[in-house]
Every structure is written in C-alpha cells, then in structure tokens.
Amino acid sequence: LLEHRALDQITVRDICAEAVIHYATFFRHHDGKDALLEHLAADQIARLVELTVPIKEAGDDRGSILALCNYIQDHRGLWSVLLNGGAGATMRAEWLRYTRMVTGPAPVDSWLPSELGTICTTSLIVETIAWWLRPEQGAWAPDAIADILHRLVTTSIASRR
C-alpha cells in the first residue's frame, strides 16, 4: 500500500483488506497505523542488524555496508517510503535505537564522545541512504553507495582517535 499511496491516504480498513484480516484483529496487535509503522520500522532495522553485524564482527566493514545496501536495494520501494515518506522520523529513531544497542564504547582517548559518534554515524548512513532512494538521484548501484558510505564513515567519524 505504501508503494502506491501516501501514508496519510491509507486507512486501517485499507490495511486490513490488503492483509485479509478482520478490522478487530488489527487492533488486537496494533493501536493504530503509527504503531504498525513503528513495528515495521523495528522489523526492518532488526533484519539489517541480523544481516550486517556478523559481517562487521568478522572484520569486513565494507562487506557489512554492502550487505546493507543490497538489502535496501532489494526492498527499495518499502525503504523509499520508510525513509522518505511518512515514516521517516520513526525509521530514523528506530535505526538510532538499534545502533546504540550494537555499538561498543568509544576508545578512552577518543576526541569524539561515544554518544555523539553514534548519532553522527547513524545520521550519516541514514541520510545517505535516504538521498540514494530519492527518485531524482538516478540509478546508483548498491556497490557504489557502499563505497561512498564506507569512505564517509571510515574517513570521518569511525576514525575517532
């Protein structure tokens, strides 16, 4: 539904019809559209974490970023709506929440406070992805975006010493 209409044009009844569930069933699981959107955002970020963290932990930062970009490309319609549509604020907040859960503390001698580094790194990644997903940006391949992100992160914020 989000790929065809703006969030504010979609009703709970539309969602129920598309999902082939009863109206009351929807409200047993979600308080409303916003709650469903928060659940969807959390689910998508959790999938990214499951996909990318093991690669990063294996020492392949660029591979982790490439996996993220490939996943988003494979789900481009949904992610375009989530980041650039009515769910942008929810998606950004959820991404930051997950990032805080999986990042370690900054080195003791770091010039950048750990919390600020987390916020900046997350914002850099999210805003780059949101930019990439805008239709007017043309067709950037996932590996090109991964290169951009890897260079941005490793040359700016990630090198916090």
C-alpha positions in Angstrom: 0.0 0.0 0.0 2.8 2.4 0.9 4.3 1.9 -2.6 1.1 3.2 -4.2 -0.3 5.8 -1.8 0.9 8.2 0.8 0.6 7.1 4.4 -2.0 9.7 5.3 -4.2 8.3 2.4 -4.1 4.8 3.8 -6.7 3.8 6.3 -6.7 0.9 8.8 -9.5 -0.6 6.7 -7.3 -0.5 3.7 -4.5 -2.3 5.6 -7.0 -4.9 6.8 -8.3 -5.5 3.3 -4.8 -5.9 1.9 -3.7 -8.2 4.7 -7.0 -10.1 4.6 -7.6 -9.7 8.3 -10.6 -8.5 10.3 -10.6 -4.9 11.5 -10.7 -6.0 15.1 -7.8 -8.4 14.6 -5.7 -5.4 13.5 -6.4 -3.6 16.8 -5.5 -6.7 18.8 -2.0 -6.4 17.5 -1.5 -2.6 17.0 -3.0 0.5 18.5 -3.2 2.2 15.1 -1.3 2.9 11.9 1.5 4.6 13.7 2.0 1.6 15.9 2.1 -0.7 12.9 4.6 1.6 11.2 6.8 1.5 14.3 6.6 -2.3 14.3 7.5 -2.3 10.6 10.5 0.1 11.1 11.7 -2.1 14.0 11.4 -5.2 12.0 13.4 -3.8 9.0 16.1 -2.4 11.2 16.4 -5.8 13.1 16.8 -7.5 9.7 19.6 -5.2 8.8 21.3 -5.8 12.1 21.0 -9.6 11.7 22.4 -9.3 8.2 25.2 -6.8 8.7 26.6 -7.3 12.3 28.1 -10.8 11.7 29.9 -9.5 8.7 31.2 -6.5 10.6 32.2 -8.6 13.5 34.2 -10.7 11.1 36.2 -7.6 10.3 34.7 -6.7 7.0 33.3 -3.2 7.4 32.8 -2.6 3.7 31.1 -6.0 3.3 28.7 -5.1 6.1 27.8 -1.8 4.4 27.5 -3.6 1.0 25.1 -6.2 2.6 23.0 -3.3 4.0 22.9 -1.5 0.6 22.0 -4.8 -1.3 19.2 -5.5 1.2 17.8 -1.9 0.8 18.1 -2.2 -3.0 16.1 -5.5 -2.9 13.4 -3.7 -0.8 13.8 -0.3 -2.4 10.1 0.5 -2.6 9.5 -0.2 1.0 12.6 1.6 2.2 11.9 4.6 0.0 8.6 5.0 1.8 10.1 4.3 5.2 12.8 6.9 4.9 11.4 9.5 2.6 7.7 9.1 3.2 5.5 9.4 6.3 7.6 7.0 8.4 10.9 8.9 8.1 11.1 10.1 11.7 10.1 6.7 13.1 12.6 4.9 10.9 15.5 7.3 11.9 14.6 6.9 15.6 14.5 3.1 15.4 17.8 3.0 13.4 19.5 5.1 16.1 18.0 2.9 18.9 19.4 -0.3 17.3 22.7 1.4 16.6 23.0 2.3 20.3 22.3 -1.4 21.2 25.1 -2.8 19.0 27.9 -0.3 19.2 30.6 -0.6 21.7 32.1 2.3 23.7 34.5 4.8 22.1 38.1 4.4 22.8 39.1 6.1 26.1 41.3 8.6 24.3 38.8 9.4 21.6 38.2 13.0 20.7 34.6 12.3 20.0 32.1 11.3 22.8 30.7 7.9 22.2 27.0 9.0 22.1 27.8 11.8 19.7 29.8 9.4 17.5 26.8 7.0 17.4 24.4 9.8 16.5 26.7 11.2 13.8 27.5 7.8 12.2 23.8 6.7 12.2 22.7 10.1 10.7 25.4 9.9 8.1 24.3 6.4 7.0 20.6 7.1 7.2 20.7 10.4 5.3 23.0 8.9 2.6 20.5 6.0 2.1 17.5 8.4 2.1 19.3 10.5 -0.5 20.1 7.4 -2.6 16.4 6.4 -2.5 15.1 9.6 -3.9 13.9 9.2 -7.5 15.8 12.2 -8.8 19.1 10.7 -7.8 19.0 8.2 -10.7 20.3 4.7 -10.6 23.2 4.4 -8.2 24.3 0.8 -7.8 24.4 -0.6 -4.3 28.2 -1.2 -4.5 28.7 2.5 -5.4 26.7 3.6 -2.4 28.5 1.1 -0.2 31.8 2.7 -1.4 30.6 6.2 -0.6 29.3 5.1 2.9 32.5 3.2 3.7 34.7 6.1 2.8 32.5 8.6 4.6 32.3 6.5 7.8 36.0 5.4 7.9 37.4 8.8 7.0 35.3 10.9 9.3 33.6 9.5 12.3 34.7 6.0 12.7 38.3 7.0 13.0 37.6 8.7 16.3 41.2 8.8 17.5 
